[in-house]
Amino acid sequence: METYEQILVLGIGLDTKFDEISLLTTHKVYAIDLEETAIKAIYAEAHLETKVKIVRGNLVDLEESSVLDRLIAEGFDPNKSTFVIWEGGTFYLSASEVMKTLLYLKRTINITRFAGDFLNANVFHDKNHELKEMIEQVLTILKRSGNEWKGFFDERELKEFFFEKCSLKKIEMRMHGEVEASLYKEVVVIPDLIFFIECF
Ligand SMILES: C[S@@+](CC[C@H](N)C(=O)[O-])C[C@H]1O[C@@H](n2cnc3c(N)ncnc32)[C@H](O)[C@@H]1O
């Protein structure tokens, strides 16, 4: 069932599905990304166009910025029912920053659907995890590269957050391994490393 009139993507990067997948191409799509200039330069260099209206913004301090005004100037309507998508990006903010951002959007726009992925705190905080050493190495490499992973989430807390604070009542959660197993013969990534959430 369709529950939205427009889409807002947080941290869109070079995700092209909004120009490709028929379910999404019929909607107006807006996006916020820190790297708006670089993303547009890559599209220009590749002689590609996107229908997505991308505005520059830091998801850490949306409330203190004029990002919403810039989205509105591009045609975004805060009153229209909106599907917010945050994929591959909650990792770069702390859990409290992610929740602050979602609460700000909840207050200022009309969110009727949300989809996103989240790093599982249980894996990252498990001192006895069988792959602890590798996980620590990956975190160190990411930190050194300037792309530190900071957002680790507890499944239950996040579910409560969407229920109680965001008033989204139907929540579907799936572990990465479950999705991977349905697509490929073997699961390569730690099965419970990331979970996907969709709420409406
Ligand atoms: C790993 S990419 C994911 C891109 C896309 N969502 C996808 O799934 O392919 C993360 C994106 O989030 C953006 N990003 C990271 N931190 C951000 C922040 N604080 N504010 C806005 N965008 C941010 C990056 O510029 C990058 O484009």
The ligand as a Tripos MOL2 file, in Angstrom:
@<TRIPOS>MOLECULE
LIG
   27    29     1     0     0
SMALL
NO_CHARGES

@<TRIPOS>ATOM
      1 C1         27.8990    5.1850    2.1890 C.3       1 LIG1
      2 S1         27.1200    6.5140    1.3830 S.3       1 LIG1
      3 C2         25.5200    5.8270    1.0730 C.3       1 LIG1
      4 C3         24.8790    6.4320   -0.1350 C.3       1 LIG1
      5 C4         23.5000    5.9040   -0.5140 C.3       1 LIG1
      6 N1         22.4950    6.1820    0.4810 N.3       1 LIG1
      7 C5         23.5190    4.4430   -0.8420 C.2       1 LIG1
      8 O1         22.8890    3.6470   -0.1180 O.co2     1 LIG1
      9 O2         24.1590    4.0550   -1.8370 O.co2     1 LIG1
     10 C6         26.8310    7.6770    2.6880 C.3       1 LIG1
     11 C7         26.3890    9.0420    2.1890 C.3       1 LIG1
     12 O3         26.0310    9.8190    3.3300 O.3       1 LIG1
     13 C8         26.5860   11.1110    3.2060 C.3       1 LIG1
     14 N2         26.8180   11.6430    4.5530 N.ar      1 LIG1
     15 C9         27.6280   11.1410    5.5160 C.ar      1 LIG1
     16 N3         27.5760   11.8910    6.6220 N.ar      1 LIG1
     17 C10        26.6950   12.8960    6.3690 C.ar      1 LIG1
     18 C11        26.2060   13.9880    7.1200 C.ar      1 LIG1
     19 N4         26.6310   14.2200    8.3610 N.pl3     1 LIG1
     20 N5         25.3060   14.8180    6.5450 N.ar      1 LIG1
     21 C12        24.8850   14.6030    5.2700 C.ar      1 LIG1
     22 N6         25.3060   13.5810    4.5070 N.ar      1 LIG1
     23 C13        26.2120   12.7380    5.0360 C.ar      1 LIG1
     24 C14        27.8790   10.9260    2.4370 C.3       1 LIG1
     25 O4         28.2740   12.1180    1.7900 O.3       1 LIG1
     26 C15        27.4840    9.8220    1.4600 C.3       1 LIG1
     27 O5         26.9780   10.3470    0.2600 O.3       1 LIG1
@<TRIPOS>BOND
     1     1     2 1
     2     2     3 1
     3     2    10 1
     4     3     4 1
     5     4     5 1
     6     5     6 1
     7     5     7 1
     8     7     8 2
     9     7     9 1
    10    10    11 1
    11    11    12 1
    12    11    26 1
    13    12    13 1
    14    13    14 1
    15    13    24 1
    16    14    15 ar
    17    14    23 ar
    18    15    16 ar
    19    16    17 ar
    20    17    18 ar
    21    17    23 ar
    22    18    19 1
    23    18    20 ar
    24    20    21 ar
    25    21    22 ar
    26    22    23 ar
    27    24    25 1
    28    24    26 1
    29    26    27 1
@<TRIPOS>SUBSTRUCTURE
     1 LIG1         1 GROUP 0 **** ****
